Amino acid sequence: MTKKTARTANSAGKAAKPAKAPKSAETQLAEYRRKRDFTRTAEPAGGKPAAGKKLAYVIQKHAASHLHYDLRLELDGVMKSWAVPKGPSLDPSVKRLAMEVEDHPIEYNAFEGTIPKGEYGGGTVMLWDRGTYSYGGTDPDPLEGLRRGYAKGDFKFILHGKRLRGSWVLVRTGRGEKGRSQWLLIKHRDEYAVPDSDVTADHMTSVTTDRTMEEISGGKSRVWHSNRSRDSEAPAPERSAGQPAPAKRSQASAYQRLIARRKP
């Protein structure tokens, strides 16, 4: 056996290097807590939520200084978070800029309401989509695969949401303002891809309360309770007498019809 062949054989037999040990959730949430005054904002400070059997996923539509969508994926006790200015796209040819922001607590997955003006991120927050996600790569250890993918900047995942499903990837491209990482959010070509579509225009209401951004900001926001379970949802607010029900679309979007056909 030649030296070159021996080196190749040894390399093939080596196990993948374990991902770097994750920091504690408390350490990862330090920046999130530093930026907020919890005596003024109803956002959760984060505690020790019960571990779920599956990893949580959520997208929140956020009308702060600029309207954007916040993508959050649970990993190692926190929600890894990215601000996506134009929101997700189901068209694989479309690459959406995603700016990584500070980690958020898992309890944030139930937050819908208004952050007071003058506070960090002040504005209206809507729960636009939620569900779970799983690893989308080939590593035999899914959790290690997610950690390695995140560290490497090639973060493959599969969404199991109410509005978004299928295979996606976040690709890190460099550093943006204040040292924050810039990524691209891309939909893979699979059965849930829809070229030339606009899923953010198809869904303009909350996935949990069916409210518009205007209804949420108009004083009917959910009240945050710190003991609310991570999967609980608040009921839709009651309408006053004589108030008309919101108009419903007469036709479902192409994506809605696709999803309906794929439901078991």
HUGIRA-V319832 format. One record per residue. N is the residue number from 0. RES is the residue in three letters. SS is DSSP state (H for helix, E for strand, C for the rest). OMEGA is omega as a letter, one per 20 degrees, with the letter a starting at -180 (999 if undefined). NEAR is the number of other ideal C-beta (glycine too) atoms within 12 Angstrom. Layout:
n & res & ss & omega & near
N & RES & SS & OMEGA & NEAR
N & RES & SS & OMEGA & NEAR
This chain:
n & res & ss & omega & near
0 & MET & C & r & 9
1 & THR & C & r & 8
2 & LYS & H & r & 9
3 & LYS & H & r & 10
4 & THR & H & r & 11
5 & ALA & H & r & 12
6 & ARG & H & r & 13
7 & THR & H & a & 13
8 & ALA & H & r & 13
9 & ASN & H & r & 13
10 & SER & H & a & 13
11 & ALA & H & a & 11
12 & GLY & H & a & 10
13 & LYS & C & r & 11
14 & ALA & C & r & 12
15 & ALA & C & a & 19
16 & LYS & C & a & 14
17 & PRO & C & r & 16
18 & ALA & C & r & 21
19 & LYS & C & a & 13
20 & ALA & C & a & 11
21 & PRO & C & r & 23
22 & LYS & C & r & 17
23 & SER & C & r & 15
24 & ALA & H & r & 27
25 & GLU & H & r & 20
26 & THR & H & a & 18
27 & GLN & H & a & 25
28 & LEU & C & a & 33
29 & ALA & H & a & 19
30 & GLU & H & r & 24
31 & TYR & H & a & 32
32 & ARG & H & a & 26
33 & ARG & H & a & 12
34 & LYS & C & a & 21
35 & ARG & C & r & 29
36 & ASP & C & a & 18
37 & PHE & C & r & 23
38 & THR & C & a & 10
39 & ARG & C & a & 15
40 & THR & C & r & 28
41 & ALA & C & r & 28
42 & GLU & C & a & 38
43 & PRO & C & r & 31
44 & ALA & C & a & 26
45 & GLY & C & a & 32
46 & GLY & C & r & 21
47 & LYS & C & a & 18
48 & PRO & C & r & 29
49 & ALA & C & a & 14
50 & ALA & C & r & 14
51 & GLY & C & r & 18
52 & LYS & C & r & 11
53 & LYS & C & a & 21
54 & LEU & E & a & 33
55 & ALA & E & r & 36
56 & TYR & E & r & 39
57 & VAL & E & r & 46
58 & ILE & E & r & 44
59 & GLN & E & r & 43
60 & LYS & E & a & 39
61 & HIS & E & r & 41
62 & ALA & E & r & 26
63 & ALA & C & r & 27
64 & SER & C & r & 15
65 & HIS & C & r & 14
66 & LEU & E & r & 22
67 & HIS & E & r & 32
68 & TYR & E & r & 39
69 & ASP & E & r & 44
70 & LEU & E & a & 42
71 & ARG & E & a & 45
72 & LEU & E & a & 46
73 & GLU & E & r & 38
74 & LEU & E & r & 36
75 & ASP & C & r & 28
76 & GLY & C & r & 29
77 & VAL & E & r & 37
78 & MET & E & r & 40
79 & LYS & E & a & 41
80 & SER & E & r & 39
81 & TRP & E & r & 41
82 & ALA & E & a & 35
83 & VAL & E & a & 38
84 & PRO & C & a & 25
85 & LYS & C & r & 25
86 & GLY & C & a & 36
87 & PRO & C & r & 46
88 & SER & C & r & 33
89 & LEU & C & r & 41
90 & ASP & C & a & 25
91 & PRO & C & r & 24
92 & SER & C & a & 16
93 & VAL & C & r & 25
94 & LYS & E & a & 22
95 & ARG & E & r & 34
96 & LEU & E & r & 30
97 & ALA & E & a & 39
98 & MET & E & a & 32
99 & GLU & E & r & 37
100 & VAL & E & a & 35
101 & GLU & E & r & 32
102 & ASP & E & r & 34
103 & HIS & E & r & 43
104 & PRO & C & r & 38
105 & ILE & H & r & 38
106 & GLU & H & a & 36
107 & TYR & H & a & 45
108 & ASN & H & r & 41
109 & ALA & H & a & 38
110 & PHE & C & r & 44
111 & GLU & C & a & 45
112 & GLY & E & a & 39
113 & THR & E & r & 33
114 & ILE & E & a & 35
115 & PRO & C & r & 23
116 & LYS & C & a & 16
117 & GLY & C & r & 14
118 & GLU & C & r & 20
119 & TYR & C & a & 24
120 & GLY & C & a & 33
121 & GLY & C & a & 24
122 & GLY & E & a & 29
123 & THR & E & a & 34
124 & VAL & E & r & 43
125 & MET & E & r & 41
126 & LEU & E & a & 40
127 & TRP & E & r & 43
128 & ASP & E & r & 37
129 & ARG & E & a & 38
130 & GLY & E & r & 31
131 & THR & E & r & 26
132 & TYR & E & r & 36
133 & SER & E & a & 28
134 & TYR & E & a & 30
135 & GLY & C & a & 29
136 & GLY & C & a & 27
137 & THR & C & a & 14
138 & ASP & C & a & 22
139 & PRO & C & r & 12
140 & ASP & C & a & 18
141 & PRO & H & a & 23
142 & LEU & H & r & 23
143 & GLU & H & r & 26
144 & GLY & H & r & 27
145 & LEU & H & r & 31
146 & ARG & H & a & 27
147 & ARG & H & a & 27
148 & GLY & H & r & 32
149 & TYR & H & a & 34
150 & ALA & H & a & 22
151 & LYS & H & a & 23
152 & GLY & C & r & 21
153 & ASP & E & a & 24
154 & PHE & E & a & 35
155 & LYS & E & a & 31
156 & PHE & E & r & 38
157 & ILE & E & a & 31
158 & LEU & E & r & 39
159 & HIS & E & a & 26
160 & GLY & E & r & 34
161 & LYS & C & a & 27
162 & ARG & C & r & 37
163 & LEU & C & r & 42
164 & ARG & E & r & 33
165 & GLY & E & a & 33
166 & SER & E & a & 27
167 & TRP & E & r & 45
168 & VAL & E & r & 32
169 & LEU & E & a & 41
170 & VAL & E & r & 26
171 & ARG & E & a & 25
172 & THR & E & a & 21
173 & GLY & E & a & 16
174 & ARG & E & r & 14
175 & GLY & C & a & 19
176 & GLU & H & r & 12
177 & LYS & H & r & 12
178 & GLY & H & a & 13
179 & ARG & C & a & 21
180 & SER & E & r & 28
181 & GLN & E & r & 27
182 & TRP & E & r & 35
183 & LEU & E & r & 28
184 & LEU & E & a & 40
185 & ILE & E & r & 32
186 & LYS & E & r & 36
187 & HIS & C & r & 26
188 & ARG & C & r & 17
189 & ASP & C & a & 21
190 & GLU & C & a & 17
191 & TYR & C & r & 30
192 & ALA & C & r & 27
193 & VAL & C & r & 30
194 & PRO & C & r & 18
195 & ASP & C & r & 14
196 & SER & C & r & 29
197 & ASP & C & a & 20
198 & VAL & H & r & 39
199 & THR & H & r & 31
200 & ALA & H & r & 16
201 & ASP & H & a & 27
202 & HIS & C & a & 33
203 & MET & C & a & 26
204 & THR & C & r & 28
205 & SER & C & r & 40
206 & VAL & C & a & 28
207 & THR & C & a & 31
208 & THR & C & r & 28
209 & ASP & C & r & 26
210 & ARG & C & r & 33
211 & THR & C & r & 24
212 & MET & H & a & 31
213 & GLU & H & r & 18
214 & GLU & H & r & 27
215 & ILE & H & a & 35
216 & SER & H & a & 26
217 & GLY & C & r & 15
218 & GLY & C & a & 15
219 & LYS & C & a & 27
220 & SER & C & r & 30
221 & ARG & C & r & 30
222 & VAL & C & a & 16
223 & TRP & C & r & 25
224 & HIS & C & a & 15
225 & SER & C & a & 21
226 & ASN & C & r & 13
227 & ARG & C & r & 23
228 & SER & C & a & 16
229 & ARG & C & a & 31
230 & ASP & C & a & 20
231 & SER & C & r & 20
232 & GLU & C & r & 22
233 & ALA & C & r & 25
234 & PRO & C & r & 13
235 & ALA & C & a & 21
236 & PRO & C & r & 24
237 & GLU & C & r & 11
238 & ARG & C & r & 14
239 & SER & C & a & 10
240 & ALA & C & r & 6
241 & GLY & C & a & 6
242 & GLN & C & a & 12
243 & PRO & C & r & 9
244 & ALA & C & r & 12
245 & PRO & C & a & 18
246 & ALA & C & r & 9
247 & LYS & C & r & 11
248 & ARG & C & a & 13
249 & SER & C & a & 6
250 & GLN & C & r & 9
251 & ALA & C & r & 15
252 & SER & C & r & 22
253 & ALA & H & a & 22
254 & TYR & H & r & 33
255 & GLN & H & r & 21
256 & ARG & H & r & 15
257 & LEU & H & a & 24
258 & ILE & H & a & 28
259 & ALA & H & r & 12
260 & ARG & H & a & 13
261 & ARG & H & r & 15
262 & LYS & C & a & 10
263 & PRO & C & 999 & 5
